[in-house]
C-alpha cells in the first residue's frame, strides 16, 4: 500500500540493517510537520518516521540511517514503566500524546499540539507535580467516558446502573455486582475507544446476564459488535496499559 507525502508516493515502511539487528520503521506522512521526526510510540507498535510535506523516500531513508544508532539504543533501553514525566509519550484513547509542560503555575491539563502538529497533553505546574496531574486527569476522563458509554448501553437493554466507580485494578478491566454497581479500570482510557466501549458493554450486559453463557455473549455482541476483536486486542495489548503511571 502506498500513500503520498509530497509529490511522490511512499511505502508503508522501510527496513534499516545494522550490525546487531534489522529495524523496521513505519513511514507516516504529516503535511503539517516542519521536519522529519523519528519516534517510538507508547503502544510498542514499532518506530515511526514522520515525513513532512514535500518529503520523499530518499531523504526519509537518509534521515533514518543518520539516527539509527540512537534508535537502536532507545529500543534496547526502553523502560517497562512510563512515569508521566515531561516528554513521555502516553496513549490517550489509543493515540499517542506527548506530555508538554505549559510553564504556567496554574491551570488544568488540556489537549493540544506541539509545534510540529503532534498530539500533546499540556500540563501546568512544577515538573514534579506533572505525573500526579496527568494521572488524575486521565482518571477523570475515564470516569466520564465510561459513565457515558455504560449509560447508553444500559438504556438499550432497559436496565439501571446503581453506581459507577473507576479504580486501578490489575486482575480485571471491569466488574459488575448483583446490586447494579459497576467498577472499571481507569487505564481503559489509554486504549482505543472501541476497546473501552466493549468493556462498558460487557459489564452492562451482566446487569441482565450475571454469567458468561452463550446468551451473555450474544447480548454483549448486540451492544458492541466489535466484541470479538476487542477481546483479542485486550489479550494481546492489555498488559501494556499497566506500564503507564
C-alpha positions in Angstrom: 0.0 0.0 0.0 1.3 3.4 -0.9 0.4 6.9 0.3 1.6 10.4 -0.6 3.9 12.7 1.4 4.7 15.2 -1.3 4.7 14.6 -5.0 5.8 11.0 -4.7 4.3 8.0 -3.1 5.9 6.4 0.0 5.9 2.8 1.1 4.3 1.9 4.4 7.7 1.2 5.9 11.5 0.9 5.4 13.9 -1.6 6.8 17.3 -0.5 8.0 20.1 -3.0 8.6 22.6 -2.6 11.5 25.4 -4.7 12.8 23.2 -6.1 15.5 19.7 -6.2 14.2 17.3 -5.2 11.4 14.9 -2.3 12.3 11.6 -1.8 10.5 10.4 1.8 10.6 6.9 2.8 9.6 6.6 5.9 7.5 3.8 8.4 8.2 3.2 11.5 6.1 2.2 14.6 8.0 1.6 17.7 5.9 1.7 19.9 9.0 5.1 18.7 10.1 8.0 21.0 9.6 10.7 18.4 9.8 11.5 14.7 9.8 10.8 13.1 13.2 11.7 9.6 14.4 9.9 8.4 17.5 8.9 5.2 19.3 5.1 5.0 20.0 4.0 4.2 23.5 2.0 1.2 22.3 5.2 -0.6 21.3 4.0 -1.0 17.7 7.5 -0.1 16.4 9.4 3.0 15.4 7.7 5.7 13.2 9.3 8.2 11.0 7.2 11.2 10.2 7.7 12.7 6.7 6.9 16.4 6.3 5.1 17.9 3.4 7.5 17.8 0.4 9.5 15.0 1.9 10.5 11.9 -0.1 11.7 8.4 0.3 15.3 9.1 -0.3 15.5 11.8 2.4 13.5 9.7 4.8 15.9 6.8 4.4 18.9 9.1 4.8 17.4 10.6 8.0 16.7 7.1 9.4 20.2 6.0 8.7 21.7 9.1 10.4 19.7 8.3 13.5 19.7 4.5 13.5 22.2 4.2 16.4 20.2 6.5 18.5 17.1 4.5 17.7 18.6 1.1 18.5 19.9 2.4 21.8 16.4 3.6 22.7 14.8 0.4 21.7 17.2 -1.6 23.8 17.0 0.6 26.8 13.3 1.3 26.7 11.8 1.3 30.2 9.0 -1.0 31.1 7.3 1.8 33.0 6.3 5.3 31.9 6.0 7.7 34.8 4.2 10.6 33.0 7.1 12.9 33.1 7.7 15.8 30.7 8.5 14.4 27.2 6.9 11.0 28.0 4.5 9.5 25.4 1.2 8.3 26.7 -1.6 6.8 24.6 -4.8 8.7 25.2 -7.9 7.0 23.6 -5.4 4.9 21.7 -3.5 7.8 20.2 0.0 8.8 21.3 0.3 12.2 23.1 3.5 13.8 24.3 3.4 15.3 27.8 4.3 19.0 27.4 4.7 21.4 30.4 3.0 24.7 29.8 5.3 26.7 32.1 2.3 28.1 33.9 1.9 27.6 37.6 -1.9 27.2 37.5 -4.5 25.8 35.2 -5.9 22.4 34.1 -4.5 19.7 31.9 -5.7 20.2 28.3 -5.3 18.6 24.9 -3.2 20.4 22.4 -0.4 20.0 19.8 3.3 20.5 19.6 4.8 23.0 17.2 5.1 20.2 14.7 1.5 19.3 15.0 1.7 16.2 17.2 -1.0 15.5 19.8 0.0 16.7 23.3 -1.2 16.8 26.8 -0.5 20.3 28.0 0.2 20.3 31.7 0.7 23.3 34.0 2.6 23.3 37.3 6.0 22.3 38.5 7.6 19.3 36.8 7.5 17.2 39.9 3.7 17.6 40.1 3.1 16.6 36.5 2.8 12.8 37.0 0.0 13.3 39.6 -1.8 15.8 37.4 -1.7 13.6 34.3 -2.9 10.6 36.3 -5.8 12.5 37.9 -6.8 13.9 34.5 -6.8 10.5 32.8 -8.8 9.0 35.7 -11.4 11.8 35.3 -11.6 11.3 31.5 -12.0 7.6 32.0 -14.8 8.2 34.5 -16.7 10.5 32.1 -16.3 8.3 29.1 -17.1 5.0 30.9 -20.1 6.5 32.5 -21.4 7.8 29.2 -20.9 4.5 27.4 -22.3 2.5 30.2 -25.5 4.6 30.4 -26.0 4.3 26.7 -25.8 0.5 26.8 -28.0 0.3 29.9 -30.7 2.3 28.2 -30.5 -0.1 25.2 -31.4 -3.1 27.3 -33.7 -1.3 29.8 -31.5 -1.9 32.8 -30.5 0.5 35.6 -26.9 1.1 36.9 -26.9 2.0 40.6 -23.3 3.3 40.6 -20.0 3.5 38.7 -16.5 3.7 40.1 -13.1 3.9 38.5 -10.2 2.2 40.1 -6.7 0.9 39.3 -7.5 -2.8 39.1 -4.9 -5.3 37.9 -6.8 -8.5 37.6 -9.8 -7.3 35.5 -10.9 -4.4 33.3 -14.3 -4.2 34.9 -16.8 -5.9 37.2 -20.5 -5.8 37.8 -22.1 -6.5 41.2 -25.6 -8.0 41.7 -26.8 -4.7 43.1 -26.1 -3.0 39.8 -22.8 -1.3 40.8 -20.1 -1.4 38.1 -16.4 -0.8 38.6 -13.8 -0.2 35.8 -10.1 0.2 35.4 -9.2 3.8 34.6 -6.5 2.5 32.2 -9.2 1.8 29.7 -8.9 5.5 28.7 -5.4 4.6 27.3 -7.0 2.1 24.9 -8.8 2.9 21.6 -12.4 4.0 22.1 -13.8 0.7 20.7 -12.0 -1.2 23.4 -13.4 1.0 26.2 -16.8 0.7 24.7 -16.6 -3.1 24.6 -15.7 -3.3 28.3 -18.6 -1.0 29.1 -21.0 -3.2 27.1 -19.5 -6.3 28.7 -20.2 -5.1 32.2 -23.7 -3.7 31.4 -24.6 -7.0 29.8 -24.0 -8.5 33.2 -26.9 -6.5 34.5 -29.1 -8.9 32.5 -26.9 -12.0 32.4 -24.8 -12.4 35.5 -22.7 -15.1 33.8 -20.7 -15.8 30.7 -23.2 -18.0 29.0 -23.9 -18.1 25.2 -26.8 -15.7 25.9 -24.4 -13.3 27.6 -22.0 -13.2 24.7 -24.9 -12.7 22.2 -26.1 -9.8 24.2 -22.6 -8.4 24.5 -22.2 -8.5 20.7 -25.5 -6.9 20.2 -24.4 -3.9 22.3 -20.8 -3.9 21.0 -20.4 -5.7 17.6 -16.6 -5.3 18.0 -16.6 -7.7 20.9 -14.5 -10.5 19.2 -11.8 -8.2 18.0 -11.8 -6.2 21.2 -11.2 -9.3 23.3 -8.3 -10.2 21.1 -6.9 -6.7 21.4 -7.1 -6.8 25.2 -5.4 -10.2 25.3 -2.5 -9.0 23.2 -2.1 -5.4 24.4 -3.9 -5.0 27.7 -0.9 -5.8 29.9 1.0 -2.9 28.3 -1.5 -0.4 29.7 -0.3 -1.2 33.2 3.1 0.2 32.3 1.9 3.8 32.5 1.6 6.0 35.5 
